[in-house]
């Protein structure tokens, strides 16, 4: 009987951890940059894990210097928060149709 209860508890824990990981991965704002251009930041939301998104960006033909993760924050309304961040940082935006900003990392916080 105790083994059945333990297996049930482990299954519930695994389910909770998977849900927590899934929610954190999907509902987060992230800042990416390169070592060579630390003031050139990509700030946005991804529906995939941040690691998958970085890998995807870095595999693009035009990316010479790979991006790395500077910060990740879990948020409840990622699209809304992203819009607000982009609006606040609009003077530093490199292109209107992209999530890149020419700004010091500390200033972007």
N, C-alpha and C positions, 0 to 999 in steps of 0.2 A: 504494500500500500504506500509506504513512504517513497518508493521508487517512482510510482505513478505520479504522486504529488510533485516530486522533484522534476520529473520530465515535463509536467504541466507548467510548473513555475519557470523552467528554462525556456519552454516554448513561448510563454507570455513575455518573458524578458527579451528573447530574440525578436519577437514581433515589435515590442516597444522600441528597441534599439534600431530596427530597420525603419520604422516610421520616423523616429527622431532624426536619423541620418538622412532619410529621404526629404523630410521637411527642411532640415538645415541646408541641404544641397540646393533645393529648388528655391527656397525663400531667403536669398541672401544677396546683398550688394557686395560687389568686389571691386578692388582697385588693382590694376596690373601696370607694370612698367618694366623697363629694361635697365640693366646696370649702367649701360652706356648713356642712356637718356633718362635719368631719374625724374626729370621735370615734365616728361611726356607721359601722361597717365591715361589709361583706358578705365573708365568708371562705368559700371553697368550691372545688369542682372543677367543670369543665365538659367535656362531650364534644365541644364545638365550640371554635373558637378563642376566646380571651378577648375579642377585638374583637367577634366575632359575639354573644357572650353579653351584653356591655355594651350593644350596639345593641338586642338583644332586651329587656333589662331597661328601658332608657330609652324604649322605644316603648310600654310599658304605660301605660294611661290614668291610673293613680294616681301615677305618678312625675312630680313637679313639677320637681325639681332633678336633672339628669342625673348618673349615676355615672361615675367615671373609674377607670382602673387605677392602683392604688398599687404593687402588686408582683406578680410571677409567679415561681414556683419550679418547675422540673421535678423530679418525684419518681417513684420506681419503683412505689409502691403508693398511688396518689392517694386511693382510698376509705378505706384504713386510716389514712393520715396525716390525712385530713380528720376522721375520727372522733376521733382522738387530739387534734387541735387543738381541735375543738368541745368535747371533754370537759374539756380544760385551761381553756378559756375559758368554761365553762358558767356561772360566776357573773355573767358580763357579757352573757349571751345575752338578747336582747330578747324573743323568743318561742321556745318549745320547738320549734315546727314550722317555723322559718325559720333561715337562716344569718346573721342580723344580730346584731352585738355592739356594745354601748355601751362602748368602750374606746379609749384613746389608741393611735394607730398604733404608736409605739415600744414600748409595753407589750405589744402583741399579738405582737411578734416574739419 
